[in-house]
Amino acid sequence: MSGPVVVGVDGSESSLTAVEVGAREAALRGVGLRLVHAFGWPSVHVPPGVPPWSPSSAGVRELIDGTLAEAERRARTLAPHVDIAREVVVGEPVMVLQLETRTASLAVVGSRGLSRFGSLLLGSTAAHLAAHAGCPVLVVRGRPDPAGPVLLAVDGSPQAEPAVEFAFAHASLHGTGLVALHAWNTHTERVYESPGDPPFVTYDEDRLRDEEERVLAEALGGLREKYPDVEVRRRLVRGRIRHTLIDASADAGLVVVGARGRGGFTGLLLGSVSQAVLHHAHCPVAVVRAGGA
């Protein structure tokens, strides 16, 4: 997809950091950058006589313009040749940005926005987009200026194939290596940490390890040939995937996960592993939905 990189801007430091990341991504991908501010009056704070849909009164327009101007300034500093569009859209942020992702190649958001729930680990907009977006979503979180390889969570499911492709493409664009991590356990057929996991039945350890090696190799498929510039390191880890991924993210520049793996509740749009990484990873996280990439 050749659509723009879309960044949600609300004036928070988290969203301005997302603008910087989005500007770099747009420059690398050779696409435009779209800075979107969603405006909606909180119903209890509507000034007397002001229509709840209008951002043009009570100094709100000046505030929004200033927010977007600062966002554009930061973007142009990092990506001076990228076409930048600014847009104010009336509506709830989660729905506005979800609609924007239908024509975007990538959506970038901060992990926390301006909210009275300041103690939340992950903002509601970021969580909603990760589950519903029409394109990959990059949530900026973790340590400042993260460096390191792309860390790809491999589960072998068909739904995760777009995430594998995204991880290779991202590593190639950024000139970094890729660590493909797959977790396994001698007590379960797979380690996907869902109430629907298989019952605890003991398997032959050597046979199971060989099978998991095959799952990991097949998941990477022909992408190693498609992206010969990407140095790939395969990691087959005996343990729980959530804790393993979060620990490994301390040395990664980006974690890439699918939106849903092999859980028992197939109707869920965001799996438990993806949710855990979004809340606790030490670096930015990209969630790539099947059908949304």
LOMARZA-997476 format. One line per field, with one value per residue (C-alpha): x, y, z; residue number from 1. Coordinates in nm, 3 decimals, padded with zeros to 5 digits. Each point is the difference from the previous one (the first is absolute). Last residue first. Example, Ala and Ser with C-alpha at 12.3 -4.5 7.8 and 13.67 -1.06 7.14 Angstrom:
2
c1 = [01.367,-00.137]
c2 = [-00.106,-00.344]
c3 = [00.714,00.066]
num = [2,1]
***
This chain:
293
c1 = [-00.184,-00.350,-00.113,00.203,00.079,00.347,00.084,00.326,00.153,00.246,00.261,00.013,-00.321,-00.255,-00.344,00.018,00.189,-00.273,-00.277,00.172,00.052,-00.361,-00.140,-00.166,-00.310,-00.161,-00.237,00.249,-00.037,00.212,00.319,00.220,00.123,-00.170,00.119,00.330,00.314,00.300,00.232,00.220,00.351,00.085,00.228,-00.255,-00.260,00.148,-00.142,-00.345,00.012,00.104,-00.256,-00.284,00.125,00.022,00.301,00.233,00.140,00.075,00.184,00.070,00.244,-00.062,00.233,-00.212,00.166,-00.132,-00.360,-00.198,00.227,-00.048,-00.367,-00.037,-00.145,00.059,-00.294,00.130,00.327,-00.173,-00.254,00.279,00.205,-00.316,-00.034,00.363,-00.044,-00.312,00.174,00.293,-00.231,-00.231,-00.332,-00.165,-00.365,-00.121,-00.322,00.016,-00.022,-00.352,00.037,00.274,00.373,00.120,00.259,-00.060,-00.054,00.036,00.207,00.342,-00.022,00.050,00.073,00.086,00.218,00.109,00.276,00.045,00.302,00.001,00.030,-00.311,-00.187,00.111,-00.100,-00.340,-00.056,00.095,-00.226,-00.292,00.020,-00.001,-00.293,-00.195,00.052,-00.140,-00.354,00.138,00.124,00.366,00.033,00.294,00.053,00.237,00.265,00.141,00.364,00.143,-00.040,-00.263,00.024,-00.172,-00.108,-00.347,-00.294,-00.094,-00.287,00.040,-00.325,-00.013,-00.294,-00.380,00.001,-00.232,00.196,00.315,-00.216,-00.206,00.304,00.172,-00.315,-00.069,00.345,00.231,00.154,-00.288,00.117,-00.103,-00.368,-00.101,00.123,00.235,00.162,00.199,00.165,00.061,-00.142,00.132,-00.223,00.156,-00.085,-00.306,-00.330,-00.213,00.213,-00.172,-00.334,00.154,00.158,-00.334,-00.169,00.252,00.035,-00.375,-00.120,00.066,00.307,00.287,00.250,00.361,00.177,00.374,00.186,00.339,00.312,00.088,-00.023,00.150,-00.042,-00.314,-00.166,00.083,-00.138,-00.310,-00.077,00.055,-00.237,-00.254,-00.010,-00.008,-00.289,-00.187,00.049,-00.094,-00.313,-00.097,00.016,-00.361,-00.138,00.096,00.008,-00.375,-00.178,-00.133,-00.155,00.119,-00.269,00.133,00.343,-00.016,00.192,-00.240,-00.047,00.372,00.025,00.135,00.295,00.217,00.342,00.159,00.353,00.035,00.349,00.064,00.173,00.357,00.015,00.313,-00.125,-00.343,00.157,00.222,-00.297,-00.208,00.267,00.014,-00.378,-00.014,00.229,-00.252,-00.277,00.181,00.077,-00.372,-00.136,-00.276,00.153,-00.089,00.254,-00.080,00.272,-00.128,-00.140,00.226,-00.135]
c2 = [-00.485,-00.017,-00.333,-00.186,00.260,00.140,00.139,00.193,00.056,00.269,-00.096,-00.135,-00.198,00.006,00.109,-00.067,-00.324,-00.125,00.089,-00.175,-00.314,00.002,00.018,00.302,-00.038,-00.268,-00.220,-00.286,-00.055,-00.316,00.183,-00.083,00.348,00.337,00.350,-00.116,00.121,00.212,00.129,00.296,00.120,-00.304,-00.063,00.053,-00.161,-00.341,00.014,00.094,-00.270,-00.274,00.103,-00.014,-00.309,-00.235,-00.227,-00.212,00.243,-00.061,00.307,00.050,00.272,00.170,00.244,00.205,00.087,-00.316,00.127,-00.211,-00.300,00.020,00.059,-00.338,-00.169,00.174,-00.187,-00.326,00.025,00.076,-00.282,-00.244,00.092,-00.055,-00.351,-00.082,00.124,-00.213,-00.314,00.058,00.069,-00.296,00.142,00.030,00.101,00.317,00.079,00.208,00.379,00.145,00.201,00.178,00.006,-00.075,-00.263,-00.277,-00.376,00.044,-00.165,-00.003,00.373,00.221,00.362,00.138,00.307,00.133,00.253,00.239,00.209,00.370,00.210,00.205,-00.073,-00.365,-00.051,00.154,-00.219,-00.315,00.088,00.092,-00.333,-00.191,00.208,-00.071,-00.377,00.007,-00.100,-00.315,-00.117,-00.095,00.177,00.229,00.318,00.221,00.213,00.261,00.054,00.259,00.362,00.174,00.380,00.041,-00.318,-00.139,00.119,00.107,-00.212,-00.092,-00.109,-00.203,00.090,-00.020,00.051,-00.190,-00.175,00.212,00.306,-00.060,-00.048,00.311,00.211,-00.135,00.100,-00.266,-00.020,00.194,00.232,00.316,-00.085,00.363,-00.031,00.167,-00.287,-00.306,-00.265,00.250,-00.066,-00.092,-00.130,-00.161,-00.037,00.219,-00.009,-00.198,00.123,00.339,-00.161,-00.154,00.335,00.179,-00.282,-00.010,00.377,00.068,00.240,00.328,-00.029,00.249,-00.077,00.082,-00.127,-00.051,-00.082,-00.139,00.186,00.154,-00.328,00.045,00.376,-00.011,-00.242,00.208,00.314,-00.187,-00.111,00.351,00.138,-00.271,00.099,00.370,-00.048,-00.198,00.272,00.277,-00.188,-00.056,00.370,00.001,-00.077,-00.174,-00.362,-00.042,-00.331,00.072,00.328,00.283,00.195,-00.078,-00.169,-00.379,-00.160,-00.274,-00.133,-00.034,00.194,-00.211,00.080,-00.261,00.135,-00.165,00.043,-00.165,-00.082,-00.073,-00.302,-00.094,-00.288,00.123,00.358,-00.107,-00.215,00.284,00.236,-00.258,-00.041,00.376,00.024,-00.285,00.203,00.282,-00.244,-00.104,00.361,00.067,00.247,-00.226,-00.117,-00.334,-00.086,-00.134,-00.126,00.060,-00.254,-00.205,-00.344]
c3 = [00.638,00.140,-00.146,00.260,00.262,00.055,00.343,00.016,00.343,00.113,00.261,00.358,-00.043,00.286,-00.112,-00.374,00.070,00.234,-00.244,-00.290,00.210,00.122,-00.351,-00.158,-00.214,00.219,-00.199,-00.007,00.374,00.026,-00.083,-00.298,-00.084,-00.022,-00.078,-00.140,00.171,-00.093,00.273,-00.093,00.078,00.206,00.298,00.280,-00.229,00.086,00.353,-00.128,-00.264,00.242,00.261,-00.252,-00.186,00.296,00.000,-00.209,-00.254,-00.367,-00.120,-00.369,-00.099,-00.332,-00.174,-00.238,-00.330,-00.166,00.037,-00.250,00.063,00.375,-00.069,-00.166,00.306,00.333,00.146,-00.149,00.193,00.330,-00.036,-00.102,00.308,00.205,-00.140,00.073,00.358,00.038,-00.120,00.236,00.294,-00.045,00.111,00.342,00.000,00.166,-00.182,-00.320,00.038,-00.017,00.321,-00.192,00.045,-00.351,00.087,-00.248,00.038,00.373,00.271,-00.165,-00.069,-00.303,-00.083,-00.343,-00.049,-00.338,00.063,-00.291,-00.088,-00.075,-00.313,00.080,-00.323,00.001,00.364,-00.070,-00.307,00.192,00.294,-00.227,-00.183,00.329,00.129,-00.320,00.062,00.354,-00.094,-00.166,00.342,00.051,00.334,-00.076,00.203,-00.199,00.170,-00.237,00.086,00.236,00.093,00.211,00.006,00.339,00.181,-00.037,-00.209,-00.350,-00.129,-00.367,-00.161,-00.321,-00.226,00.016,00.375,00.236,00.277,00.009,-00.063,00.313,00.226,-00.132,00.042,00.350,00.123,00.134,00.346,00.156,00.278,-00.179,-00.005,-00.035,-00.352,-00.241,-00.182,00.093,-00.217,-00.275,-00.342,-00.345,-00.277,-00.307,-00.369,00.035,-00.192,00.245,00.289,-00.003,00.090,00.312,00.080,00.004,00.191,00.283,00.012,00.040,-00.264,-00.179,-00.221,00.001,-00.276,-00.069,-00.312,-00.032,-00.322,00.104,-00.108,00.337,00.193,00.348,00.043,-00.212,00.245,00.306,-00.161,-00.116,00.355,00.132,-00.263,00.082,00.366,-00.080,-00.241,00.267,00.261,-00.239,-00.106,00.363,00.089,00.114,-00.345,-00.324,00.116,-00.063,00.058,00.347,-00.120,00.226,00.183,00.346,-00.012,-00.047,00.286,00.115,-00.353,-00.066,-00.325,-00.287,-00.220,-00.163,-00.097,-00.299,-00.134,-00.342,-00.123,-00.366,-00.148,-00.094,00.246,00.177,00.013,00.125,00.272,00.119,00.015,00.186,00.267,00.051,00.007,00.254,00.226,-00.034,00.097,00.318,00.089,-00.006,-00.253,-00.132,-00.328,-00.162,-00.264,-00.346,-00.235,-00.349,-00.244,-00.226,00.095]
num = [293,292,291,290,289,288,287,286,285,284,283,282,281,280,279,278,277,276,275,274,273,272,271,270,269,268,267,266,265,264,263,262,261,260,259,258,257,256,255,254,253,252,251,250,249,248,247,246,245,244,243,242,241,240,239,238,237,236,235,234,233,232,231,230,229,228,227,226,225,224,223,222,221,220,219,218,217,216,215,214,213,212,211,210,209,208,207,206,205,204,203,202,201,200,199,198,197,196,195,194,193,192,191,190,189,188,187,186,185,184,183,182,181,180,179,178,177,176,175,174,173,172,171,170,169,168,167,166,165,164,163,162,161,160,159,158,157,156,155,154,153,152,151,150,149,148,147,146,145,144,143,142,141,140,139,138,137,136,135,134,133,132,131,130,129,128,127,126,125,124,123,122,121,120,119,118,117,116,115,114,113,112,111,110,109,108,107,106,105,104,103,102,101,100,99,98,97,96,95,94,93,92,91,90,89,88,87,86,85,84,83,82,81,80,79,78,77,76,75,74,73,72,71,70,69,68,67,66,65,64,63,62,61,60,59,58,57,56,55,54,53,52,51,50,49,48,47,46,45,44,43,42,41,40,39,38,37,36,35,34,33,32,31,30,29,28,27,26,25,24,23,22,21,20,19,18,17,16,15,14,13,12,11,10,9,8,7,6,5,4,3,2,1]
***
